[in-house]
């Protein structure tokens, strides 16, 4: 049988198309295999017991899988349904809830916070009056990095209302809307706004408006809401002196809108598909359903507060701008826009990355607090799918981790070497033992036990430690829970008569998590404040 020219051409085109599709499928399989190999290597290199990863490409989940174990030394495997604390990756969900309320006309992004929560008050009256929903979500308040986080971290007896009352006493360190300084408390306030406008607690609203519609069946607003029958929950791990320590986990139960969600790779894949689809999440009667409008998607990904770009990052990632949007960081990366965020709680960190132009997204969930691990893997995945020049990202971040650990060790050695060993405290130890009060945090007690000073933060059970004399009137508090890795200087400032005027604190190590904002405290003797 003879073929016409057009039939022959069509046959060639069909064959070429099938070949291209098959080649692409094989290429995708190869990419996934290389990524899985990298994940398994990362578990060993970075001492991470378990990792779960989901990757979405062109609206398809090309990988959703668990690696390693739920707990160091156990046999229970991490799966795609294992629940991890996603911490600050919760923030984008809180913003999405606000976006739904904007779509409904219940507020605008320019609505003033005091119009909804009249008790909201910052240190400056002008800032308080002008502070909008966008300001609440953009980390540009003028407060310092992590300011006030000791009101919510570690687990505390304080309430959201206590947080609102304490805001006005925090120190203002920069001009309003002039600088980026990450602040969790503003997202606590965002949760209160959602509760105020809906008449329901944030935990109920996120379940009804996000988890249920998207089919995120295993995801919970807080860890305490996970059914006891579900044992597929990752345990948190902290590396300490070369060994991994299993910790109970501190999941911000009371301050959930800032970072308490527990989710899995499978469920996060549903969330990320909705993000990539600009709020669309399904089809019913041939009509796409919407979580939020495309307009609000653009609002959430629009740069709001600029961040600096280091020469190293500019060279490595071909990045020219970096900024915070609403619940997301945004930057350019090798010519494409990247939308991303990380999350961290004690012993557990996670990372979400989206490249909208490439219809690509990923989530990396881990049960150890190594940012080097999730950074190495996210870079590896981007290299694969953006077809960038090959690089061994695992080796790169392993070198950075080694250098970071060496730098921390050297710094602590310098601290120990700089001490004036001949100095003694100006007062008898019993004179330092009294109760102190800070305007935004509350009470902190120092007691004398067996001729040793002991400190206890009244609202934070975990902050319990012994004071060792450093030099002069400065001590170092060493927390009994060593996994906190947050030892701090305690400096007593004296009045002319030798009595204690006030007390300041500061983390000993520069590597201490910024949420231990001891430096914002100014403790005065409780007896003097009466």
N, C-alpha and C positions, 0 to 999 in steps of 0.2 A: 504494500500500500504506500502510495506517495503522500508526503505531507506538503501542504502549502507552506510558503515562506512564513506567513503569519502564524500558522500552527506550530511550525518549528521554533520560531522566535518565542512564542508563548511557553512552549515546553522548556526551552532553555531558561527562561525567566523563572518559571516555577521551580525547576531543579536548583537554580542558583539561590532562590529564596529559601527552599528547604535546607539547602546546604548551610546557608547563613544562620538559619534558626537553630539547626543542629549544632553548628560550631559554637554559637552563643551559649547553648545549653551546656555543652561540654566545658566551655570556658568558665561558666558559673559554678559548675561542679568542682573544677580545679581550684577556683577561688575559695570556695567553702572548705575544701580539704586543707588548703594551706592555712586558712584561718583557724580551723579546729586544731591543727598541729601547733600553731602559735599559742592557743589558749592552754593546751596541755603543758607546753613548755613554761608558760607564765606561772602556772600553779607551782612548779618546782622552783623557778628562778626567784620569784617574789614571795615565796612561802605563804601562798594563799590556799586554804583548804578546799574552797569551792567557788565556782564561777558559773553564772548563767548568762547566756548571750542570745539576743534576738536581732536579726538583720532583716530589714524590709527593703526590697528593690522593685521599682515599677509595680507597686501595689501588691506584691507577693511576698510572703514570708519565706525567705530563702534559707534561713537558719533560725531555729529556736530550740535551744538544747542546754542541758546542764552538764557540768564537768566537775569532777572531784566529789567531795563529801560534805554533808551538812555540818559535821563537827570533826575537828582534828582527832584522829584515832578511831573514829567510828566507821561502820561499813555502809551506813545509809547514804545513798547517792543523791547528789543534786540533780534535779530534773528541770524541765522547762516550766513546771508548775510550782517549784519551790518558792516560798515566800521569803523575800529579803526586805529590810528597811530601805526605802529609796530616799529617805531624808529630804534634802532640799529640792529634789526633783518633784516633791509635792507642790512646790511654789507655782509651777506652771499650771497645775490643776486648780489651785486656788484662783489664779488669774483667769482661767477659763470659766470658772463659776461666775466671776464678776462680769466676764464678757457676755454670758447668757443674760445677766440682769441688765446690762447695757442694751442688748438686743430687745429686751422686754420693756425698755423705757423706764426702769426703776431707778436708774442713775446714769450719769455720763462719766467719762474718764476725767472730766474737769470738775466734777462735783467736789465740793470742799468736805474734808473729813469731819470737821466740827458740825456740819449740817446733819450728819448722821449720828455721830458720837460726840455730843457736846462736851463730855468730860475730857476729850483728847486735848492734851496740852504739851507743847514742846518748850524748851528753855527760853525761846524768843517769841514774843507776842505776835510779831509780824508773820513769822514763819507759821505759827499755829493758825493764824487767820487765813493765810493763803495756801495752806497745804492741801493738795488735791489727791484724788485716787491715783493718778499717774505718779505723783511724788511718793506716795505710799509704797509703790511697787518698783521704783527706779533706783533706790539706794543713793539718794542725793540729799538727804535731810540735813546734812551738816554735822550730824553726830559722828563719832569715830567708828572705826572698824569693829564690828561686834559689840557695840556699846549696849550695855544692859543685859547681855546674854546670860549673866549669872542669875538673872531672875527666872530663866527657863532651863538652864543647863549647869551642871547635871540635874537630874530629876529633883524637883523642888515642891515645897508645900504652897508656894505662892499661886495666885490665880490670875486670870486675864485682867481682872479689875485691878489687881495690884500692879500689873505691868503698866496699865494705862495711868495709874496714879504716879508711878515712878518716873515716867518719861521726862517730865519737866525738870527733874533734878540731874539728868545726865549732862555732862559737859559738852558744849558746842565747840567743835574743833575746826570747822571750816565754814565758809559762807554757804547759805542755802542755794541749792542747785548748781554748785560750782565744782564739786568733786564727788567721785564715787567712793562710797564706804559701805560695804555689805552690812545689812542690818536685818536680823531675823525678827525683831520685835514689830517692825512695820507689817510683816505678814501675819503676825498674831492679830494685829488690829484689823487687817483685811478679813480675817476669819470672823471677827466680831461684827464687821459691817455686813457680811453675808448673812450671819445669824439675825441681825437686826432687820434686814430688808425682807427676809423670807419667813421670819418667825420660827425658824427651826435651827437646831445646832448645826455647825459646820459639818460634823460627822454624818448627820442624816442627809444634809443637802448634797454632799459629794457622792454619797451612795445612790441617791435618787437621780441625780442629774448627770453623773459621769459613769460610775461603775455599772449600774444596771442597764442603761441604754446601750453601752458599748459591749456588754457581755463579759465584763471583767469579773467573772464569778468568784474567783478566789481572793481578789483584792479587798483589803479592809482599810478603813480610815485610820485605825490604830491597831497595834498589836494585841491589845486586850480584847478586841472584837473578833479575833481569829478563833473559830470553834476549837474546843479542846480535842475534838476528834481528828483535826488536821495536824498531823505531826510532821508534815513536809515543810518545815520551817528552818531556815538557816540559823546557826548559832554564830554569835559575834566573837572575833578573835583579835587580840592585841599582841604584837611581838614585843617581848620584854627580855632583855639580856640574852637574845639569841633564840629564845623559846617562845612558842605561841601559848598565850593564856586565854582560856575561854572566859568570856565575861557575860554577865546577865543581859547586857544590852540596855541602852538608855534611849527610849524611843519617843521622847517628847509628847507623851500621852496628853498632857493638859494643854499643850500649845500646838495642837495638831496642824493647823493651817500653815505653819511654817515648815513642817517636815516630819509628819508621823506616819505616812502611808506605808503599808506593807503590800508589796506586789511581786509578780513573777515575770519571767521572760515572755511567756505566752500572753499574759494580760497586758503587759506594757507594749507588746506588738500591736494590739488593738488600739491602744491610746495613740501610738505613733502613726499608725495608718490614718487615723482621724486627723492628726496634725498635718500630715503631708497632703491630705485631701481638703485642707482648708475648712475643716469643721464637718464635712460629710462623713457619715459612718455606716451607711447601709442602704438597702433598697427595700421598699415596701410598696406594693402596687405600682411598680415601675417608677417610683418617685424616691429620690435620695433623701434620707433623713439627715437632719442637721443638729449638731451639738451647739454650734455658734456660727454666726454668719462669716462669709469670706471677708467682709469689711473688718470684723473684729480680729480675724486671723492676721490681717495686715497690721492692725494696731498693735497686736501682741509681739510681732516680730520687728517692729520699727525701733531703730536705735534711739535711746533716750539720754543715757548718761555715758559720756566717753571715758574710756580707760586708756592708759598708755600702752604702747607696743615696744617691747625691748628690741634692741638690735638683733639679739639671738633669735627671738621668735620671728621677727621680720624676715630674717635670712632663711630660717628653717621652714617656715610655713608659708612664705611669700604673703605675709599679712601686712596690710597697710592701715587697717582700722580695726578697733576692738571696742565694743560698747555693751552696755546692759540695756535690754529692751524691757518687756513686762514679763517677768518670770523666766526670761531666757537671756543668755549671753549671745551676741551676734558678732561675727567677724568675717573678713574675706580670707580665703584659704586657697592658694594656687588658682585664683581666678573665679572661684565660686563662693557664694554666701553660705556660711555654716551657722546653724542655730544649735545651741548646746547648753547643757547645765550639768553640774555635778551635785552629789549629795554625800554627806558624811555624818555618821553618828559613831559613838564609841565602838570600834571593832567591825565596822561595816561601811563600805563606800560604794558608790555607783556613778555611772556616767551615761548621759543621753546625748546623742549627736544626730543632727539632721542636715542633709544637703538638699533643700527643696528643688533646686534646678535639675538635680540628678535623680529625683524621686527616691532618695536613699535615706534610711534612718537606721539607727542601732541603739541598743541599750545593753550596758554591761553591768551586771550585778555581782558583787563579791562579798564574802564573809570575813574579810580582813581589811584593815584600814590602809592598804597600800595604794596611793594614787599613782605610783609608778606603774603598777600593773595595769590599771584601766587606761592610763594614757598610752602605754605601749600598744595595747590591743586596739584602741580606737584609731591610733595612727596607722597601724597595720591594716585595719579594715578600710580606711580611707585610701591608703596606698593601692590596695587591690582594686577597689571599685572606681576610683578616679584614674586608675592606670598611670600612677606617678612612678618616677624612677624607684627601683627597688632599694630598700634599706632595711637593715636588721634593727627594727625598733626595739625588740626585746633587749638586745645587747646595749643599745643606746641608753635606754632607761635604767638598765642594770648598773651601768657606769654612773649615771646620775644619782641613783640610790646609794651606791657605795660612797660617792663623794659627799652626799648629804649626811650620811651617818658619820663619816670621818670629821666633817665640819662641826657637827653637834658635839661630838666627843671632845674635839679640840677646844671648843668654846667653854664647855663645862670644866675642862682642865684649867683654862685661863682664869675662870671664876674662882676656882679653889686656890690657885697660886697667888692671886692678887690680895688675898685676905691678910689683914694685919693681925697676926697671931698673938701679939702682945696686948691687944686692946681688950677691954672688958666692958660689960654693960654699965651704964651710968647709975642704974638703980638696982636695988635688990629684985630678984625674980618675982617676988610676991607683988611688987608695985606694978608690974606689967599685967598681972592677972586680974582682969576686970572685964566687964561687958562694954562693947563699943557699938555705935550705931552709925549707919550710913543712910543718907536721905533717900536714895533710890532702892537700895537692896534691903536694908533693915538691920537686924542685930547680928553681931558676931561676938562670940564669947571666947576669952582666953582664960584658962584655969591653970593652977599649979598642982600637978599630980606627981607625987614621989620626987619632988625637987626638979621637975621638968615642966616646961610650959606646953600646954595643949590647946590647939585652936579648933573651934567648931562653928561653922556657918549655921545659924539657927534654922534657916529655911532650906538648907541643902545637906541632907544626912551624909552624902558621900564626901563632902569637904570637911574631913576630920583628920587632923594631923598633928605631929609634934614639932615644936619650934627648937631649932638648934642655933646657938649663937654663931653669927657670921663674923661681924666686927662692929665695934662701937655700939650704937643703938639699933643695929640692923640684925635681924634673925632670918633664918630660912625655914619656912614651913614645909615639911615633907609629909605629903598626904599618905595616910596608911594604905589606901588603895593605890598601889604603885602603877596600875594600868592607866591611871589618869594622865600621867606624864606631865604634871603641871605644877611642880614645886615653885614656890614664890618667895621673893624677898618680903619681909615685913619690917618696915622702918618706922621707929617711934620718934616723933618730933616733940621736943620738950618745951615747956614754958620756962621763963626766966627763973621761976622758983623751983624748977626741977620736976614739976608734975608733968604728966603727959598731956600735950596739947591736941595732937591728932596722930593718926596712923595711916600710912600709905602702903600699897602693895604693888608688886611688879613681878611678872613671870621671870624665873631665872634663865630659862632657855628661850632663844628666839624661835625655836621650833614648836613651842607650846601652841596648841590650838587657839585661834583668836577669840573663840567664845569664852575662854577663861579671861574675861576682861577685868582682872584685878586692878589694873592701872587706873580704872575709872572710879575706884572706891576712895572715899575720904572718911575714915572712921574716927569718930570723936567719942571720948569716954561717956558712957550713958549717964553717969552720975553728974557730969557737967552740963548735960543737955536738959536736965529737969528744971 
